[in-house]
Each structure stands twice: as C-alpha cells, then as structure tokens.
Amino acid sequence: TEIDWKAYMQEVEGFANGTLDYTQLKGDTGPLVYPAGFVYIFLGLYHATGRGSDIRLAQYLFAALYLLNLLLVFRIYCRTNKVPPYVFFFMCCASYRIHSIFVLRLFNDPVAMAILFLAINLFLEERWSWGCLLFSLAVSVKMNILLFAPGLLFLLLRRFGLLGCIPKLCICALLQVVLGLPFLLVNPIGYLTRSFDLGRQFQFKWTVNWRFLPEEVFQNRAFHTALLLAHLAGLGLFALRRWHSSKDSILTLLKDPAKRKPPSPPLTIVFILFSSNFLGVCWSRSLHYQFYVWYFHTLPYLLWCTPTSKLAHMPKVLLLGVIELCWNTYPSTVCSSLSLHICHGLILLQLWYGTAPTPVSHTPTPSRKRTATSKKAQ
C-alpha cells in the first residue's frame, strides 16, 4: 500500500535536490499535480522519515494526524450540538476505508482536510483572518478544498460585506503566491498548469460514483460541462433559498453589515460550509477511493442538522452504512455507484426540505395563560 507514498517522496525529492521547474517533478504514478503547500509538507515528512524510507514512522505520524483530525471534528460538532453522541462511534470505529486512507495509504487528502477543519474551528471562534490563512494553506495541499470556497465566500460577504471581505480574500491569494513563488519565478506557466489543472481527465477504472455509465460518456467533455452546470445551479439555489435567511435580496450581502436590516437568525457556519462541499462531491466528475475523506466526517452533521424524530434516527444510520459499503466495494460496480448516488440524493432532499424557511404564522395574539406557558417552555 506504499505506492502513493513512494510517488510522493519521489516528487518532493526533486525539489530537495534543487529542481524548481514544476514540470520536472514527478514520481512513479506520474507528474506532480498538487500545489506548492503539498511539496513543503511532504518534504518535511521526507526528511523526518529518512528520505521516505521509514514507512512505519510515517504511519505513526499519520495516526497522530488522524487523532488530531478527530479532535478538530469533535470540537466542531460540540459547537453545533446537532448529532447524537452514539453517532461518533461510527465516525471513529466503523470506517475501514478512512483508516486505510490515513494510515495505510498515507494520502495527502487527510492532511488537507485536517488543516481545513482547523480553519473551520477558527471561523467558529470569529478569527476570520487566521481561518482564511489556514483555508488557503489547505487549498495548497490539495484543490478539493475549493469545494468549500463558495460557502466561505458567502460567509465572508454575510459577515463583512463586499469591501470588508476583500482583505480576507487577499490573505488567501497572497499565501498562494508566497508558497508558489520559487516555482513561479522559474516556470510560472508550468506551475499553474500542473498544480491547478481543473481540466484533468480521470481514469474510468478508479471511479466510485460513475461506474454505471459507459466509459465514453464518462470521458465526454459535454458530460463534464453538464456536471459543472448542475453544480453551479445547486450552489445558486442553496445560496438563494437556504443559506440566505433574510427576506431581502441576496444582493444586500454586498452592503456594509451595519447598513442592512436586522437579519433573521442565520444558519450556522458549519451548515453553509459542509453543504457547499457536499454539493461539489455530488456533482464531481469522478470520486476516487481516497476522496471519501473529503466528506466522511461531515456526513453525520448533514444527516442530523435537520429536525429529527426518534424514529428517524435508524434510516440515517442506515444511510451511513450504505455509503460506507459503497466506498468499500472494490472495484466499484453498477450497483455500488448507483447506490451512492441514491444516498447522496436522499441527503440533498433532506437538506433542501429540512431547512426550508418556516412560514410566518398570522394567528391572533395568544392568551396570557398560553404566553406564560410558552415562556416556561423556553
């Protein structure tokens, strides 16, 4: 299971030997296709593990990263107070695939996600500048973090307005420039096209979510365009109807927050970020097995963030189990990929209808007795 680890070490070894042309950094699995933050972090692991030879030590380091990741996720969940405690057992102990991604395969995906969860913790503490810095660092490890970017942009506009969010966006952009500067000075086109290649083709044999399609459809550019349009449409609908809780136009987000009308109680930071990422996963051109970590730790929140009756807990646990089964089916099959889409669709429907705005009731003023009762209930 050390194939990817060895490829990572070969990719950063070139940089350790002085190669600054990004197009010349490659390993057994192909050219380096991650941004500069990946190079620096895995260069540290390269030196810490004796040029990548001490794989056991690398596994210990990733096991520590796994525990840190859980700590950051649990801290987020404690702040939201949505998920019943027993669900954390499934998050910790019931996913063979997640344990494999962290400790057996040593992928860069969990590194990016751990940094992302640290950034979300900072957002929850209203430390937006530091959060944006860590968010950008996570992007520099792997670009999947950009699936959270639409939600983050919405949050920045809601919190600071158009002019106020510009410095935060500059923090994100500046870090990317600083990290990539050694490579940008040597071959800027090579660095940008390799590390931020949004049009990269994926191999059909590794897809988890589109196995039920013919390979020619999977590779078709028109299919990719349709998925992109569906993704943008989903983001637009959620931004307009679920993230934006005020009755005013969404364009009011561009105003200074002090000049807006008092808004309705806003949806949480976590809901907006997690749903933004989930929409991206649903419409992804391809999901590979290591991509499960992109949203695994967000699934309990997405399932339990809407009002739940006691009888509805079991179907949600069942959904988690079916999703886990789909990701543990290797190679993927028509049945497993269709089942995964059905599960994603059910979660999307729950997020849409479960977070629908409550209509304003125009009932007569309640009696004094009823008012006293409701106050007692509060």
N, C-alpha and C positions, 0 to 999 in steps of 0.2 A: 504493500500500500504506500510505498515511499516514492512512487513515480513522480507525483507532482512536487513533492518536497525537493527531490533531486533537480527537477527542472527549475524550480525557484532558485536554488543555490547556484546553478549554472548561469542563470540570468543575472544575478547580482554579482557573481564572481567577475564578470567582465567589467562591471563598474568598479569593483575593488582593485582591478588591475589597471584602471585609468581610462577605460573606454567611456566616452561621453556622447558618442553618436548612438541615439536610442535604437536606430535600425540595426545596430550590430550586436545588441544584447539579445541573446536567445538561449534556449535550452532544448532538451530532447523532445519536448512537446510542441516546440515552435517558438516564434519570436515573442519577446516581452510585450504584453498588451495592457499593462496596468500603469497608472500614473506614478509620479516620482515618489510619493509617500510610501508606496509598496517597496520601492528599492531601498530606501533608508531603513525601514523597519526590518525587512528581511536581511539587509546587510548586517544589522546588529545581531540577528539570530545566526547569521553565517559565521561571525566571529565568536559568538558565545558557544557555539556547538562544534568548534574545531573545523571550520570551513564546511559545516553541514554534515560532518561525518558521525557525530554523536547524536543519532536519531532518538535514542532513549531520553536524553536530556531535553531535546526539542519537544518530545511528548509530555514530559513533566511540565515544561513551560506552557504548553497549550492546555494542559489540565488545569493549571493555575489560572489561565485566561478564561477557561470555562467556568470556574467557580466565581471569578470576578464578574463575568458576564451575567451569571445568575443573580449575584448580589445587586447589580445595577438594575436588572429587570424587576426583581422583587421590590426594590425601592420605588420604582415607578408604579407598580401595582398597589403598593401600600398607600401611595398618594391618591390613587383613583378610587380605591375601596369598592371595586365592582365585582371582582372574581372571588368565588367561594374558596376557602383555604384548601379543600381537598384537591382542587384542580392543579395545585402546584406540584403534587406528587407526579402527575402525568408529565409536567414540564421538566421535572428533574430526572425521573427514572424510566419513563416509558418510551423513550425515543432512541432506538438503536442508531438510526441514521444521523441524528445530531451528534451523538457521542463519536461516531465514526468521522464526521466532518471535522470535529475539533481535534481529537486525539490520535486517530488512526491515519487520517489523510493530511492533516496539518495544512489545510487550505487557508488562503488569505481572506476568505469571506467572513469567518468568525472574528478576525482581527478588525475588519471594517465595522462589523455590527457592534462589537464591544465599544468601540470609540463612539459610534452613533448613539448607543444607549447612555453613555456618559454625557453626551451633548444634550440629550433629552432631559436628563436629570438637572442639568444646568438651566435649561429653559424653564423647567418647573420651579426653579429657585429664582426666576426672574433675572438670571445672569445671561442676558441675551448675547452680549459681545463674546464672552468666553464660549458660550454654546455654539455660536456661528463659527468660531475658530475651530472648535473640535469637529463640528459638522463638516467643514471643509477638509480637515485632516482625514476624516473617514472617507470622503469622496476620493482623496488622493491615494487611498489604498485600493479601493475598487469602486467602479462607477455605479454600481447598483444603488448606492446611497442616494443618487439623484432621484430615485423614485419617491423619496420623502420631500424633495425640493418644492414641488407645488404646494404642499401643505405648509411647509416652512415659510414660503413667500406669503401665503395668505395670513399666517400668524403675524409675520412682521408688519404687514400692511394694517392689520387689525390693531396691533399694539402701538405702532409708531406713525402710521400714515405714510404717504409716498416719500416725502422728504426725509422723514425720520428713519426709514428703513434703508436708505441709500448707504449710510456708513456701515451698516451691518453687512450689506451685500459686498461692499468694498473689502471688508475683512475676509470674506470668503474668497474673493477673487485674488486679493493680494497674497494670501497664503499659497494659492496655486502657482502664482508667478514665482514666489520665493523658492518653493520646493523644486519647481521645474527649471529654474534659472540656469544651472550648469549645463543642462541638456539643450535648453532654448538658445544659448549662446553658440552652441556648436552646430546643431541641426534643428532649427525650430519646426520646420515642416515635418521632419521625421518624428520628432517628439509628439507633436499634436496629433498626427495621423495614427500613430501607434497607440498612444495612451488614451486617446479619447475617440476611438473609432466606433461611431454609433451605427455604422452600416455593416458591421462584421457579420459574415454568414456563419450559422451554426450547423453542426453535423446532425443529420437526422437520427443517427444511431444512438445519440445521447439524450434525445428529447424525452422529457417525462410527461409533458402536457399535450403534445400534438401527435402522439403515436397513431391515432385513429385516422389521420389524414394521409393521402398518398404523398410520397416524398416530393413529387414535382410541385404539388400545391404548397407544401411546407417551405420550399425554397423559392417560391414565386414572389417577386417584388410587389405585385399587386396585393397579395395576401398580407405582406408586411405593412403596406400602406393602410389597408383596411383595419388592421390591429391598432396602428397608431391613431387613426381617426376615432376608433372606438374608445381608446384610452383617453384621448383629449375630450371626447364627448362626456365620458364618465366623470372626469375631473370637473368639467364645466357644470354638470348637473349637481354634483355634490357641493361644489363651491357656492352655487346659487341657492340651492334648496336645503342643504343640510349643514354646511359649515357656517353659512351666513344666517344668523338668527334674528337680525333686525328686520323690521318691515320696510326700511328704506332701501334704496337701490344699492347694489353691491359697490357701485362707484363711490359711495360715501367712504369706503375704506381708504381712498386716496387722500381724504381730508386729514387735517390735524385732528387727532383724537379728542382734543379739548373742545373742538368746534362741532362735534357730532351730537346728535340727540342721545339721551341715555339709552344704551342698547338693552336688549333682552339678556337674561343670563346666558353667557356664551358657552358653547360646547367646549370641552376640555382640549387642552393642547394635545394630549395623548390621542384622543379620538381623531383629530384632524391629521396628525402625522401618520398614525397607523393606517387609517383608511386611505390616505394618499398612496402609501406604499402598497397596500393590498390591491388597489385598482391597477397599479403598474404590474404586479405579479399576475393578476387575472388576464391581462392582455399582453403578456410577454411573448415575444417571438419564439422563445424556447426556454424551458426550465431544465437545467441540468441537476444532477443529484445534489451537488454541493449548494445549490441555490435554495434548498429547503430552509437553510438558516436565515435567509432573507426575511422570512415572515413567521417562522415557527413560534418564536417567543411572543409574537403579537396576537396569535390566534385566540388564546383564552380571553383576552380583552375584547377582541372583535365579536366573540360569541356571547359574552356576558355583559357587554356595555349597555345593552338594551334591557328594558324591564322583563323579568323572567319569573314565571310562576314555578312553584315547586315541581310540578310535573314536567316542566320543560327542560329541566336540567339533563335528564338522561339522553334526549336527542342530541343535545350539544356535545356531550361526552362521546356519543356515537359518531358524530361528525369528526371529532378529533381523531378517533380511532380509524375511521375510513381514510382520512387524509394521510395518517401515518402509514397505513397499509399500502396506499398508492405509492408513497415515496420509498417504500421498502420492496417494491416489486421490481426486480431486475432480471432481464431488461424489461422496460415498460411494455405494456400491452394495450390493445384497443380498449379493453375493459378498464384497466387501471387509469388510463389517461381520460377516458370519458367520465369515470367516477370522480376524478379530481376536479374536472370542470363542473360537474353537478354540485359537488360540495362547495366550490367557490361561488357558484350561482346562488346557492341557498344562503350563504353568508352575506352576499351582496343584497339579496332581498331583505334579509333581516335588518341589515344596516340602513337600508332605504326606508322601509316601513316602520322599523322600530324607533327611528329617530325623527319621524315626521313631526312637524310643529303641532302642538296641541291647540285646537281651535279655541278661540276666546268665547267663554260662556256669557250670555247676556241674561242670566237669571235674576230674579228680583233680589233685593238685599236680604240676606239671611236674618233670621230672628236672633234676638240677643242670646237665647239659650244655645242655639246652634253655633253662634260665633264663639261663645265660651268653650264649647266642646272642641271646636277646631283648634283653638289656641292651646288647649290642653294636649291635643294630639301632636302639635308641633313641638 
